[in-house]
Amino acid sequence: MTTKSVAVNYTEEQSAKMIADYVAGVSVEMIAQELGKSARSVIAKLSREKVYVAKVAASKTGEMVVKKDQVADSIAVLAGLTESETESLTKANKTALKKIFDCLPK
């Protein structure tokens, strides 16, 4: 039987330092430069470690981007929906969900 060696992109020490730096507020670009890696590689590693927080973007209209699932979850909380009801609600289009959410009392 042959064993397959796995290439390690980051040592345990690099990973620990990367996470500590990121949590302390060091930018992904600075971490990548320090490690000699691409920013995408650092983001991927931080995502796998469940510490990366994506930047919130603005849409073309200037509104903050909100995912459809987030709107459906907000409706579910206000309407007292179960998890299965919420899951089927997420199948509606985002525009309809936003209109429904806007009509609900907060």
Long-range contacts (C-beta under 8 A, 24 or more apart in sequence): 9-37, 9-41, 9-45, 10-35, 10-45, 15-45, 15-49, 18-42, 18-45, 18-46, 19-46, 19-49, 19-51, 22-46, 22-51, 22-52, 23-51, 28-52, 68-93, 68-94, 68-97, 71-97, 71-98, 71-101, 72-97, 74-101, 75-100, 75-101, 75-104, 78-104, 78-105, 78-106, 79-104
